[in-house]
């Protein structure tokens, strides 16, 4: 068996962990020093594959990319192939993430990422992560007696999409349980709540925090991970975007979209390509950055809503909190989940991107580490890694104590080489949904998107509000880009998941009836039987401990029905 490559060993962004295998990184999620795991080296595709990869179908491309980051000791090749096959077999599109064209003249394309079970881009990563976790646990528990089996309890908080995608990714998984907390009282969209609470599998536990916000749920999660009492009896894990496996899974669709574009009649060798990514926690766009660092010839556009801390960083080099309170914070639709956050954030029509700025957007820390490493002038790789970790810790300390930090001009200059950014308002979001629908695109490529009903009505393409932010940002980028540049905006969710924003934009459009475009998988979902447990903030940590011990087997236990 070959020794692992540097890209198959992992370190922490804060310098406290080195030389860790993929399996440990996936099961731990977060480094012991609080940092995030990244590979010790980013592999180059051009040195290994040349242009062969342009001909590989999605699943083969995924296996090849994953193999660069996963050693054969962690997962043998045949097993990895089976995991990939299992992860994407439920996707409704035969190509998993199809590329469609919105505007041939402007060379504007859309990468549809919503063909998974919960109609959101997070399915791409969480189906893969769920199968990885089960694979590692089943292997560890092989031949173990029942009282010695390792059981992992996934704890998470959600304002909507992450919870449902995580539940669908982990339902029925052996040696795994999942407990997802969400703010009750109509603070997530009706469809999102139904997707979580109508899953009745024994290992799935949906928890409504009746009088809480998303931040209340997140505080509960953090308290549980830091609680010595519950960690004595239960092994806890996380599946949010801090887990490296989620970033890894998303790298594939950047390569696949690019290869699809090269086969179109409008693409010529040497054409430039920009990916436009609506983002809040920076995970989806970070996957694009790793694809670029691997050799994919692209630029990236960071598209944010009115919670614009990332955009302000690219404009100024400063990452600073800008709390929004009171009337100024109000907006969006309760039915679409905008009430998920209580303080320090503006509520918008794109609630999945309404992030707080009290900490660094989860995956932005990974980018900061890479930029600091590349900027370091230390004489050895080991010294540069250590120096990068120290700089990241310094920036995070400044954010915690001073409410923000600034990077050196050289760091900002390096960040601007690969990224540009755009801020899109609620008004522009609604206008973009309406404008794209009214275009009534007749491009043949739109008709080739197979597998999911509800994105085209009466000849017009329908965007969800998050995707609309990407398209609006793409149009601005097109206006200043070199002529002939292709722009691919990421379509992160099906419009049915955010019905109120879509109806606001298109409710008066001739021929538009929302019920006509509802995917058949979502028809009647609100009327299905549900299983949900309600807790209140006053129940506190003790109440959650009790709930977990009642519902989830401890290490070495088998829960009795």
PLY file of the C-alpha trace (Angstrom):
ply
format ascii 1.0
element vertex 561
property float x
property float y
property float z
element edge 560
property int vertex1
property int vertex2
end_header
0.00 0.00 0.00
1.33 3.42 -0.96
2.30 5.85 1.81
-0.15 8.76 2.13
0.41 11.90 0.07
0.74 15.26 1.87
-2.74 16.10 0.52
-4.05 13.04 2.39
-2.80 14.25 5.79
-4.38 17.10 7.68
-3.51 19.96 10.02
-5.42 22.54 12.06
-5.74 26.16 10.97
-4.67 27.17 14.48
-1.50 25.12 14.60
-2.36 22.58 17.29
-2.72 19.42 15.18
-0.62 17.94 12.37
-0.35 14.76 10.29
-3.90 13.52 10.94
-5.56 10.90 8.70
-8.79 11.55 6.83
-10.85 9.20 9.01
-9.95 11.05 12.20
-10.62 14.41 10.56
-14.11 13.36 9.46
-15.09 11.83 12.80
-13.69 14.72 14.86
-15.06 17.50 12.66
-13.32 20.22 14.67
-9.66 20.21 15.75
-8.90 19.99 19.47
-7.50 23.55 19.43
-10.76 24.87 17.96
-9.34 25.19 14.46
-10.56 23.69 11.19
-8.85 20.87 9.34
-7.21 21.45 5.98
-4.92 19.23 3.89
-1.21 19.77 4.37
-0.89 20.30 0.63
-3.31 21.04 -2.22
-2.75 18.53 -5.07
-2.38 19.61 -8.70
-4.60 18.00 -11.33
-2.54 19.27 -14.26
0.49 17.28 -13.10
-1.55 14.08 -12.68
-4.36 14.08 -15.24
-3.56 16.57 -18.00
-6.88 17.05 -19.81
-8.23 13.53 -19.28
-10.56 14.67 -16.54
-12.61 16.70 -19.01
-14.12 13.44 -20.28
-14.98 11.84 -16.95
-18.64 11.64 -15.83
-19.61 13.10 -12.46
-19.17 10.02 -10.28
-15.82 9.05 -11.77
-14.61 12.62 -11.39
-15.72 12.56 -7.74
-13.85 9.33 -7.03
-10.68 10.68 -8.67
-10.79 13.97 -6.76
-11.61 12.33 -3.44
-8.73 9.89 -3.95
-6.29 12.80 -3.92
-7.41 13.67 -0.39
-8.16 10.18 0.98
-5.43 7.57 1.31
-6.04 3.93 0.40
-5.39 3.12 4.03
-8.32 5.34 5.03
-10.64 4.00 2.33
-9.60 1.36 -0.25
-10.43 2.32 -3.88
-13.33 -0.11 -4.35
-14.94 0.99 -1.09
-14.64 4.66 -2.08
-16.30 3.89 -5.42
-19.21 2.22 -3.61
-19.59 5.18 -1.23
-19.77 7.62 -4.16
-22.27 5.44 -6.03
-24.46 5.22 -2.94
-24.21 8.96 -2.23
-25.46 10.13 -5.62
-27.82 7.32 -6.63
-30.81 9.21 -5.18
-30.25 12.39 -7.21
-33.02 13.08 -9.69
-30.72 14.33 -12.45
-28.67 11.69 -14.27
-25.66 14.04 -14.26
-26.15 14.96 -10.56
-25.52 18.72 -11.00
-26.57 19.83 -14.50
-25.49 23.06 -16.17
-28.10 25.17 -18.00
-27.76 28.40 -19.93
-29.82 31.46 -19.01
-28.43 33.93 -21.54
-26.37 32.77 -24.52
-25.43 36.30 -25.58
-24.08 37.21 -22.15
-22.65 33.70 -21.64
-24.51 33.37 -18.36
-25.06 29.84 -17.08
-26.65 28.25 -14.03
-25.28 25.25 -12.12
-28.30 23.44 -10.66
-27.36 21.96 -7.29
-30.86 21.15 -6.04
-31.52 17.71 -7.52
-30.89 15.85 -4.25
-33.44 14.60 -1.74
-34.08 17.91 0.04
-33.81 20.17 -3.03
-30.75 22.09 -1.78
-27.04 22.16 -2.63
-26.21 20.74 0.81
-27.44 17.33 -0.33
-24.32 16.96 -2.49
-22.09 17.04 0.57
-24.32 15.59 3.28
-25.25 12.43 1.39
-21.52 11.78 1.01
-20.72 12.68 4.61
-23.49 10.46 5.99
-22.15 7.48 4.08
-18.59 8.24 5.18
-19.56 8.33 8.84
-21.45 5.06 8.59
-18.56 3.41 6.74
-15.99 4.37 9.38
-18.21 3.39 12.33
-19.25 0.04 10.90
-15.61 -0.76 10.18
-14.56 0.23 13.69
-17.34 -1.87 15.20
-16.66 -4.99 13.17
-16.64 -8.08 15.42
-17.19 -5.94 18.53
-19.74 -7.19 21.06
-22.84 -5.04 21.45
-21.65 -3.50 24.70
-18.45 -2.23 23.08
-19.84 -0.77 19.86
-18.99 2.85 19.07
-22.07 5.00 18.49
-21.88 8.57 17.17
-24.58 11.12 18.01
-24.72 14.01 15.57
-25.89 17.24 17.21
-26.81 20.21 15.06
-28.66 23.51 14.90
-30.37 24.75 11.78
-32.32 27.65 10.37
-33.65 25.34 7.65
-31.69 23.64 4.88
-28.78 22.16 6.83
-31.11 20.32 9.19
-33.21 18.62 6.53
-30.18 17.74 4.37
-28.35 16.32 7.40
-31.38 14.27 8.44
-31.82 12.81 4.96
-28.09 12.12 4.77
-28.00 10.22 8.08
-31.41 8.56 8.31
-31.24 4.76 8.75
-27.45 4.87 9.13
-25.99 2.13 11.30
-24.29 3.18 14.57
-25.43 6.79 14.06
-28.12 9.00 15.56
-28.91 12.57 14.65
-30.54 15.27 16.76
-31.33 18.53 14.98
-32.60 21.61 16.83
-34.49 24.33 15.02
-36.29 27.50 16.19
-40.00 26.85 16.57
-42.98 29.13 16.14
-42.79 29.38 12.35
-39.19 30.54 12.29
-38.18 28.11 9.54
-40.11 27.73 6.31
-43.09 25.37 6.28
-41.48 23.03 3.78
-38.16 22.98 5.64
-39.90 22.11 8.91
-41.96 19.42 7.19
-38.84 17.89 5.62
-37.28 17.53 9.07
-40.25 16.44 11.14
-41.85 13.95 8.73
-38.78 11.68 8.78
-39.84 8.99 11.24
-36.72 6.78 11.31
-35.71 5.70 14.80
-32.27 7.30 14.62
-33.66 10.76 13.72
-34.72 13.27 16.37
-36.16 16.67 15.40
-36.20 19.16 18.26
-38.22 22.37 18.12
-36.96 25.07 20.50
-40.36 26.70 20.91
-39.33 30.09 22.26
-35.85 30.26 20.76
-33.98 31.63 17.77
-31.33 29.95 15.66
-28.77 31.41 18.04
-30.52 29.72 20.99
-30.22 26.40 19.17
-26.59 27.07 18.34
-25.86 27.94 21.97
-27.42 24.64 23.05
-25.21 22.77 20.59
-22.06 24.50 21.83
-23.05 23.81 25.44
-23.51 20.12 24.71
-20.14 19.79 23.01
-18.51 21.47 26.01
-20.44 19.47 28.62
-18.27 16.87 30.36
-21.34 15.06 31.72
-22.96 14.16 28.39
-19.59 13.55 26.73
-18.88 10.94 29.40
-21.69 8.74 28.10
-22.18 9.83 24.48
-19.77 10.50 21.64
-20.96 13.66 19.88
-20.24 14.70 16.32
-21.08 17.53 13.89
-22.02 17.70 10.22
-22.06 21.44 9.63
-19.72 23.07 7.16
-16.74 22.96 9.50
-16.39 19.27 8.52
-13.76 18.99 5.81
-15.65 16.20 4.01
-18.38 18.68 3.10
-15.90 20.98 1.36
-14.28 18.03 -0.39
-17.61 16.81 -1.77
-18.38 20.22 -3.26
-15.10 20.53 -5.17
-16.35 18.01 -7.72
-19.17 20.07 -9.17
-16.85 22.95 -10.06
-14.75 20.60 -12.20
-17.81 18.90 -13.67
-19.48 22.20 -14.57
-16.32 23.43 -16.26
-15.96 20.20 -18.26
-19.62 20.43 -19.32
-19.12 24.02 -20.45
-16.09 23.10 -22.58
-18.33 20.77 -24.61
-20.82 23.51 -25.51
-20.79 25.10 -28.96
-20.12 28.56 -27.51
-16.95 27.62 -25.63
-13.57 28.09 -27.23
-10.25 26.98 -25.79
-8.84 29.80 -23.72
-12.24 31.29 -22.79
-12.25 32.65 -19.26
-14.73 31.34 -16.67
-15.98 32.85 -13.43
-18.11 31.05 -10.87
-20.54 33.24 -8.92
-21.41 31.81 -5.52
-24.14 33.05 -3.15
-22.63 32.48 0.28
-22.92 33.13 4.00
-20.55 30.78 5.78
-18.10 30.69 2.85
-18.15 26.88 2.49
-19.49 26.55 -1.05
-17.15 29.17 -2.47
-14.19 27.74 -0.53
-14.68 24.47 -2.43
-14.34 26.52 -5.61
-11.14 28.05 -4.28
-9.66 24.60 -3.68
-10.69 23.61 -7.22
-8.89 26.68 -8.51
-5.78 25.92 -6.45
-5.83 22.38 -7.87
-5.50 23.84 -11.35
-9.03 24.70 -12.53
-8.63 27.96 -14.52
-11.39 30.04 -12.92
-12.14 33.17 -10.91
-14.65 33.39 -8.10
-17.30 35.98 -7.29
-18.47 36.07 -3.67
-22.15 37.11 -3.73
-23.71 38.16 -0.43
-27.00 39.68 0.67
-27.43 42.72 2.92
-25.45 40.92 5.64
-22.32 41.98 3.86
-19.36 41.35 6.18
-17.56 39.28 3.54
-18.09 41.90 0.84
-16.77 44.61 3.15
-13.65 42.52 3.74
-12.89 42.40 0.01
-13.44 46.12 -0.29
-11.39 47.18 2.71
-9.30 44.33 4.11
-11.20 44.59 7.40
-13.48 41.89 8.80
-15.67 43.83 11.21
-18.94 43.20 12.94
-21.69 45.61 12.07
-24.62 44.73 14.34
-28.09 45.55 13.08
-30.89 45.90 15.63
-34.49 46.99 15.96
-36.58 48.15 13.02
-33.56 48.28 10.74
-33.11 44.51 11.11
-36.65 43.60 10.06
-37.43 42.16 6.66
-38.07 39.01 4.67
-40.83 36.50 5.28
-41.39 34.50 8.45
-42.70 31.65 6.27
-39.34 31.45 4.51
-37.41 31.32 7.78
-36.17 34.87 8.28
-36.82 34.95 12.03
-34.05 32.46 12.69
-31.66 35.07 14.10
-32.35 37.43 16.97
-29.59 40.05 16.99
-26.82 41.52 14.94
-28.16 40.52 11.54
-30.51 41.96 8.96
-33.41 39.70 8.03
-33.63 39.24 4.27
-35.45 37.31 1.57
-32.44 34.93 1.45
-32.42 33.65 5.08
-29.87 30.88 4.58
-27.29 33.64 4.05
-28.32 35.71 7.08
-25.25 35.02 9.19
-24.00 36.65 12.36
-20.61 38.29 12.39
-19.62 37.43 15.95
-17.19 34.84 14.63
-15.44 34.36 11.31
-17.73 32.83 8.68
-16.91 29.20 9.33
-14.85 28.40 6.27
-13.34 31.84 5.83
-10.84 30.77 8.49
-9.53 28.15 6.07
-8.93 30.77 3.38
-7.19 33.04 5.88
-4.81 30.22 6.79
-3.92 29.52 3.15
-3.33 33.21 2.43
-1.17 33.56 5.56
0.80 30.44 4.63
1.44 31.68 1.10
2.48 35.10 2.45
4.90 33.71 5.03
8.62 34.18 4.44
9.76 31.51 6.91
12.51 29.26 5.51
10.77 25.86 5.91
7.31 24.49 5.21
6.90 23.54 8.86
7.77 27.05 10.01
5.39 28.59 7.46
2.56 26.36 8.70
3.21 27.36 12.28
3.40 31.05 11.37
0.11 30.83 9.46
-1.59 29.24 12.46
-0.33 32.01 14.75
-1.60 34.73 12.41
-5.04 33.11 12.24
-5.20 32.92 16.05
-4.20 36.59 16.30
-6.91 37.68 13.86
-9.56 35.65 15.68
-8.48 37.08 19.03
-8.84 40.60 17.64
-12.32 39.77 16.36
-13.35 38.45 19.75
-11.89 41.30 21.78
-12.21 44.28 19.43
-15.11 43.31 17.18
-13.00 42.99 14.07
-9.58 42.65 12.51
-7.69 43.90 9.50
-5.26 41.99 7.30
-2.06 43.32 5.81
-2.22 44.87 2.31
-0.32 41.90 0.86
-2.95 39.48 2.19
-5.82 41.53 0.74
-4.01 41.84 -2.59
-3.58 38.07 -2.72
-7.27 37.54 -1.88
-8.29 39.80 -4.76
-6.28 37.77 -7.27
-8.84 34.96 -7.18
-11.95 36.67 -5.78
-14.21 39.61 -6.36
-17.34 40.35 -4.36
-20.83 41.77 -4.75
-23.55 42.80 -2.31
-27.15 42.35 -3.48
-30.14 43.98 -1.77
-33.58 42.49 -1.16
-35.04 44.79 -3.81
-32.47 43.60 -6.36
-33.17 39.98 -5.39
-36.88 40.30 -6.16
-36.16 42.26 -9.34
-33.77 39.56 -10.55
-36.29 36.76 -9.99
-38.82 38.76 -12.00
-36.37 39.73 -14.75
-35.14 36.18 -15.35
-38.69 34.83 -15.44
-39.79 37.52 -17.89
-36.90 36.73 -20.22
-38.76 33.55 -21.30
-35.51 31.94 -22.32
-35.75 29.66 -25.33
-32.19 28.40 -25.00
-32.17 24.64 -25.74
-29.79 24.04 -22.81
-32.53 24.99 -20.35
-34.68 22.16 -21.63
-31.96 19.56 -21.06
-32.08 19.89 -17.27
-33.78 16.67 -16.21
-35.04 15.28 -12.97
-36.73 18.06 -10.98
-40.00 19.73 -11.80
-40.68 23.35 -11.00
-37.89 25.54 -12.32
-39.56 26.54 -15.58
-43.13 27.86 -15.87
-44.78 29.28 -18.96
-41.36 29.50 -20.61
-39.71 31.45 -17.79
-36.98 30.16 -15.50
-37.72 30.55 -11.77
-34.92 31.36 -9.34
-35.00 30.96 -5.58
-33.89 34.13 -3.72
-30.39 32.83 -2.92
-29.77 31.88 -6.54
-31.13 35.27 -7.59
-28.36 36.92 -5.56
-25.83 34.90 -7.55
-27.40 35.84 -10.87
-27.59 39.55 -9.94
-23.91 39.48 -8.94
-23.04 37.63 -12.15
-24.67 40.31 -14.28
-22.58 43.00 -12.60
-19.43 40.94 -13.07
-20.29 40.43 -16.76
-20.50 44.19 -17.24
-16.88 44.68 -16.20
-15.35 41.36 -17.32
-13.27 40.74 -20.39
-15.55 40.21 -23.40
-16.45 36.58 -23.94
-16.00 35.50 -20.30
-18.42 32.79 -19.20
-20.16 33.19 -15.84
-21.62 30.24 -13.96
-23.95 31.17 -11.10
-24.64 28.46 -8.53
-28.33 27.59 -8.09
-28.33 26.53 -4.45
-32.00 25.71 -3.80
-35.24 24.90 -5.56
-37.64 27.88 -5.65
-40.38 25.87 -3.89
-38.38 26.00 -0.66
-38.75 29.79 -0.47
-42.26 30.21 -1.79
-43.09 33.57 -0.24
-40.17 35.40 -1.83
-40.90 33.78 -5.20
-44.59 34.67 -4.95
-43.70 38.26 -4.06
-41.64 38.48 -7.25
-43.92 36.56 -9.60
-47.37 36.55 -8.01
-48.79 38.98 -10.55
-47.01 37.52 -13.58
-49.33 36.13 -16.24
-49.32 32.34 -16.32
-47.54 31.90 -13.00
-49.25 29.58 -10.50
-46.96 28.41 -7.74
-48.80 25.13 -7.12
-48.21 24.13 -10.74
-44.45 24.11 -10.26
-44.30 22.35 -6.89
-42.18 19.17 -7.30
-44.24 16.03 -6.81
-41.99 14.98 -3.92
-43.12 18.07 -1.98
-46.82 17.82 -2.78
-48.65 16.95 0.42
-45.51 16.87 2.58
-47.10 19.29 5.07
-49.89 16.76 5.72
-47.67 13.75 6.45
-47.38 12.30 10.01
-44.73 14.04 12.08
-42.49 13.29 15.01
-41.05 16.29 16.80
-40.11 17.05 20.39
-40.63 20.53 21.77
-38.24 22.04 24.29
-37.96 25.52 25.75
-35.01 27.72 26.62
-35.76 27.32 30.31
-35.19 23.54 30.02
-31.53 24.40 29.59
-28.61 22.04 29.33
-30.00 19.66 31.93
-33.17 19.17 29.91
-31.19 18.40 26.76
-28.96 15.92 28.60
-32.05 14.09 29.80
-33.57 14.09 26.31
-30.44 12.67 24.71
-30.15 9.91 27.28
-33.78 8.97 26.79
-33.62 8.87 23.00
-30.07 7.97 22.03
-28.02 4.94 23.07
-24.89 5.65 25.08
-21.59 4.03 24.14
-22.07 0.28 24.51
-25.85 0.50 24.99
-28.67 -0.67 22.78
-31.73 1.50 23.15
-34.87 -0.46 23.91
-37.94 0.35 21.86
0 1
1 2
2 3
3 4
4 5
5 6
6 7
7 8
8 9
9 10
10 11
11 12
12 13
13 14
14 15
15 16
16 17
17 18
18 19
19 20
20 21
21 22
22 23
23 24
24 25
25 26
26 27
27 28
28 29
29 30
30 31
31 32
32 33
33 34
34 35
35 36
36 37
37 38
38 39
39 40
40 41
41 42
42 43
43 44
44 45
45 46
46 47
47 48
48 49
49 50
50 51
51 52
52 53
53 54
54 55
55 56
56 57
57 58
58 59
59 60
60 61
61 62
62 63
63 64
64 65
65 66
66 67
67 68
68 69
69 70
70 71
71 72
72 73
73 74
74 75
75 76
76 77
77 78
78 79
79 80
80 81
81 82
82 83
83 84
84 85
85 86
86 87
87 88
88 89
89 90
90 91
91 92
92 93
93 94
94 95
95 96
96 97
97 98
98 99
99 100
100 101
101 102
102 103
103 104
104 105
105 106
106 107
107 108
108 109
109 110
110 111
111 112
112 113
113 114
114 115
115 116
116 117
117 118
118 119
119 120
120 121
121 122
122 123
123 124
124 125
125 126
126 127
127 128
128 129
129 130
130 131
131 132
132 133
133 134
134 135
135 136
136 137
137 138
138 139
139 140
140 141
141 142
142 143
143 144
144 145
145 146
146 147
147 148
148 149
149 150
150 151
151 152
152 153
153 154
154 155
155 156
156 157
157 158
158 159
159 160
160 161
161 162
162 163
163 164
164 165
165 166
166 167
167 168
168 169
169 170
170 171
171 172
172 173
173 174
174 175
175 176
176 177
177 178
178 179
179 180
180 181
181 182
182 183
183 184
184 185
185 186
186 187
187 188
188 189
189 190
190 191
191 192
192 193
193 194
194 195
195 196
196 197
197 198
198 199
199 200
200 201
201 202
202 203
203 204
204 205
205 206
206 207
207 208
208 209
209 210
210 211
211 212
212 213
213 214
214 215
215 216
216 217
217 218
218 219
219 220
220 221
221 222
222 223
223 224
224 225
225 226
226 227
227 228
228 229
229 230
230 231
231 232
232 233
233 234
234 235
235 236
236 237
237 238
238 239
239 240
240 241
241 242
242 243
243 244
244 245
245 246
246 247
247 248
248 249
249 250
250 251
251 252
252 253
253 254
254 255
255 256
256 257
257 258
258 259
259 260
260 261
261 262
262 263
263 264
264 265
265 266
266 267
267 268
268 269
269 270
270 271
271 272
272 273
273 274
274 275
275 276
276 277
277 278
278 279
279 280
280 281
281 282
282 283
283 284
284 285
285 286
286 287
287 288
288 289
289 290
290 291
291 292
292 293
293 294
294 295
295 296
296 297
297 298
298 299
299 300
300 301
301 302
302 303
303 304
304 305
305 306
306 307
307 308
308 309
309 310
310 311
311 312
312 313
313 314
314 315
315 316
316 317
317 318
318 319
319 320
320 321
321 322
322 323
323 324
324 325
325 326
326 327
327 328
328 329
329 330
330 331
331 332
332 333
333 334
334 335
335 336
336 337
337 338
338 339
339 340
340 341
341 342
342 343
343 344
344 345
345 346
346 347
347 348
348 349
349 350
350 351
351 352
352 353
353 354
354 355
355 356
356 357
357 358
358 359
359 360
360 361
361 362
362 363
363 364
364 365
365 366
366 367
367 368
368 369
369 370
370 371
371 372
372 373
373 374
374 375
375 376
376 377
377 378
378 379
379 380
380 381
381 382
382 383
383 384
384 385
385 386
386 387
387 388
388 389
389 390
390 391
391 392
392 393
393 394
394 395
395 396
396 397
397 398
398 399
399 400
400 401
401 402
402 403
403 404
404 405
405 406
406 407
407 408
408 409
409 410
410 411
411 412
412 413
413 414
414 415
415 416
416 417
417 418
418 419
419 420
420 421
421 422
422 423
423 424
424 425
425 426
426 427
427 428
428 429
429 430
430 431
431 432
432 433
433 434
434 435
435 436
436 437
437 438
438 439
439 440
440 441
441 442
442 443
443 444
444 445
445 446
446 447
447 448
448 449
449 450
450 451
451 452
452 453
453 454
454 455
455 456
456 457
457 458
458 459
459 460
460 461
461 462
462 463
463 464
464 465
465 466
466 467
467 468
468 469
469 470
470 471
471 472
472 473
473 474
474 475
475 476
476 477
477 478
478 479
479 480
480 481
481 482
482 483
483 484
484 485
485 486
486 487
487 488
488 489
489 490
490 491
491 492
492 493
493 494
494 495
495 496
496 497
497 498
498 499
499 500
500 501
501 502
502 503
503 504
504 505
505 506
506 507
507 508
508 509
509 510
510 511
511 512
512 513
513 514
514 515
515 516
516 517
517 518
518 519
519 520
520 521
521 522
522 523
523 524
524 525
525 526
526 527
527 528
528 529
529 530
530 531
531 532
532 533
533 534
534 535
535 536
536 537
537 538
538 539
539 540
540 541
541 542
542 543
543 544
544 545
545 546
546 547
547 548
548 549
549 550
550 551
551 552
552 553
553 554
554 555
555 556
556 557
557 558
558 559
559 560
